[in-house]
Amino acid sequence: MREIIEFRIPEPEANMLPGNPGRSLGIVRNVRLPLEDERVRLIGELDREFKKRGRSFFLGWSISRHYTSEELQSAELFALRPRSIFEPCGEMCGTEYDESEACSLCGAGARQSTDLHLDPESIPKRDLSFTIAREIVVSSRLAQALQAHGTTGAAFLPVRDPTGKLLDDWRQLTITSAPVDIVPPTLIGNTLFDLDEQGKFRCPQGHVLGLGLLSETWIRRGSYDGSDLVRTRQLTGLRRGVLHPQPVILFSTKLYRLLRELKVGRLVVEVAHLT
């Protein structure tokens, strides 16, 4: 498995890196480096120095993981990384959420109490998409195929427009299986250079482990019931406006192969580990 980290760095700062890496996008440079590259460590050191002055060395970052065919074939679980993301989300279109049992500290535990309402013009013409609030929308074609193949751990609920009219072409995919537990060595924090040692974004009740997932996901084997579609009990992210902390979504090798056979586009997955 190869891990590539990508940074967006302002041009003056990017010139501080040896070898002049990356591609200029005008006022910023797109720098892609193998995670083990010594310049990644240097970027971390520079960012810590910049933070002391109230600035950041880079403007944004992301990690992509690339697997061999053997690694994909031997995996027991896969984590789904949202890629096709759109707005407005359900709450902005009339979907209601019950927060009476939500955690007062982190916001976890809000329950959707109505059908999902969305603007049909905003839904990407794809088999699988996520709203910015991570509501999952699938095409009727994909919903029918998953049901026909006996996919476990999934339910397909109606989607309506803001007026309440049923949208025949879409379904909301919800996860019905028992949640699984994230365990070490899963790494969660703010960035690779800021693991949130003070716990600013962690819930004291254990609902939210931190701001973001920084590594592959490890799952306690005894918590997994074998369903094709599962979610983690622990969440990442924060409550802000219509956004809620979210679980990691995982699926079985069987479901991964089916999605490939069905040619579901923009499917980005990572290997997850049972331990």
N, C-alpha and C positions, 0 to 999 in steps of 0.2 A: 504494500500500500504506500502510495506517495501522497504526502500532504503539502499542498501549495498554499502559501499565505499571500494575500494581495492587499496592498496598502494604497491609499490615495494620499499623496504627500505634496504639499506646496512646493513649487519649483525651487525656491531658494533653499529650503531645508533638504530637499532631495539631493542637491549638489554636495551635501555633506557626506553622502554615502560613497564608499570606495567602488570604483568600477563604473560609476555613472549608470546604474541599472534602471530599467523601466522604459516606459513610453510616454512622451509628453502629450498631455491633453490640453495644453494651453497654460493656464496658471497652476495646474496641478500635474503631477506625474503618477501614472499607474505603474506600481512596482510589484512584480510577482517573483517570489523567491521560494525555493524549497524550505520547509520549516526548519531543517537542520542547518541552513546557511548561516554562517557567522554574522552576516549583516542583519539578520533578524534579531539576534541578541543585541547588536549595536543600536538598532531602532528602539528596542526596549529601554536601553540605557539613556538614549537621547530623549525619549518621551518622558522618562522620570525627571530628567533635568529641566525639560520644558514645563512640566507640571508645577515645578517649584516656582515658576514665574507666571503661573496662571494660564499657560497655553498648552496645546498638544502638538507633538511633532507630526502626527498624521491626522487626517480628517476622517478617515473611515478604513475599515479593514474587513476581510472575510477569509475563510478557509475552505478550500475544496479538497476532497479526498478521492483518489483515483485507485481503483482496484484491478488486480489481474482477474482473468476469467476463473482461475482456480480459487481465488479468495471468494469470489461471488458464489461459486458453486458449492463451496464448503460452509457457507454462512448458515446459521440457524435462525437468525432474525435480521430484519432490516429496519432502519430508522428512516422515516420519510421526511425530507426537508422541503418545506413549502417553497414553491418557486413561482407558480402562476398566482399572483396575489392581486386582488382588486378591491375597490371601494365604490360606493358606500357600503358599509357592512350592515348586518341585519338590524342592529339597534337604531341605526340612522334611517331605516326604512319602515319602522313600526314593530319590529320584533321586540317582545317584552322579556325581561329577565327578572327573576325573583332573587333578591339579594338578602332575604331575611335570615338565611343560614350561612351567609358568606362570612369569612374571617374578617374581623374589624381591623386587623393589623395589615393584611396583605391583599384582601379582596378575593381570595380563592373561595370557591364554593358556590358562586352564583349559578343559578339554574335557569335554563331557557324554559319559559312557561307558555310560549305560543309557538305556532308554526313559524318557520323562518320566512321573513319577508325581505325581498330584494328587488332592486330595480332591474328588470330583465335586460335592459340595454347595456348594463354595466357588466354582466356576467360574461367572462371570456368564452369564446366558442371552442372550448376544450372539454375533454372528458373529466378532468379533475382540476379544481381550482380552490383557492382559499380566499376568504375575505380578509381584510386587514385585522379583523378580530379573530381570525383563524376558524371561522365557521367553514365547514367543508361542503362544497357543492360538486355533485357528479352529474353527468349526463344520464338521461333515461336509458340510453344504450348501455352504458357501463353498469348502471344499477341492475338492469335485467340480466346482464352477463354474469355479474357476481352472484346474484341470487340463483341463477341456473346452475352454477358450479358449486353451490352449497357453501359459500364463504361464511365462516363463523365469526361471531363477535361484531357483526355489523347490522345496522338497521337503516332503512331508507325512508325518510320522512318527506312529506309534501313541502314544496317551496311555493310561496305566493308573492304576487307583486304588492306594492304598498297599499293598493285598494282592497286586497284580500283575494284577488282572482288567482286561481290555481295555475301554476306554470307547468304545463305538461312535459316540457323538455328537460326538466331539472328535478333533482332530488337532493335533500340534505343527507349526507352520510354521517351517522352517529355511531359511536362505539359502545357496545353493550357488554363486553366481556369484563371480567374482574381486572382492576388495575394491577400493574406490576411495579416493583420497587427498583429505583436507581441505587446502585451501590458503587463504591470505589472500584477501580481507579478513575471513574468518570470525573471530569474536571469541569467545574462550573464557576463562573466569575464575570467580571466586567470586560476585561480583555486578557490576552495571554500574559500581559505585563501587570495586571491589576486583578488579583484574585479576591478582592473585597474582604481582606482580613478583618476589617471592623464589622462585617456583617450588615452593611447598610441596606442591602437588597435581599437579605435572608429573612424569612419569617421565623420568629422564635417558636412558633407552634410546629415548624417543620413542613408546612405546606409548600413554600417556595424556597428552593435551594440557592437561588441567586439570579442574577440578571440574564445570563445567557449560557448556553452549552458551548464549551470550548474544545471538547474532545469527542471521540466516539462514545457511545453509550454502553454501559455495562448494567446488566439486569440480574437480580437475584433469581436463580433458576427455579427455586421453590415457589416463587410468586407467579410463575407463568403457567397458565392452564392449557396451553396448546392452541388457543384460538388463532384464527388467521389474522385478526385485527385486534390490537390491544393499545392501551395508552398507559403512561406512567402515572403512579399515584402522586409523585412529587412534581412540582411545576417549576418553570423558569419565567422570568419577565416581571412586569409590575402592572399595577392597576393605574391606568391613566386614561381618563375620558371613557371611550368605548372599548378600550383595550383591557384585557384581563390576563393574568398569568396563565400559561398554557402547558399542557403535558407534552412529552415526546410521544409521537405516534409511531408505532412499530407494526410490522406485518411479517407473516411467515414466508418461508421460501416458496411454498405452494402459491401464495397470493402474488409474490413478486414475479414468478414465472408466468402466471396468468396475465398480469398487467402488461408484461412484455409481449406475450402472444397477442393481446388485444391492441397492441401498438398505442398504448396510452402515452401521449406526448408530454414533454417537459417533466418527466419523472426523474427526480433527483433523490438518490438513496445513499445511505451509508450502512456499512456492516455494523450490526449491534451484537453484543456478546452476552451469552448466558454464563453465569459463574456461580 
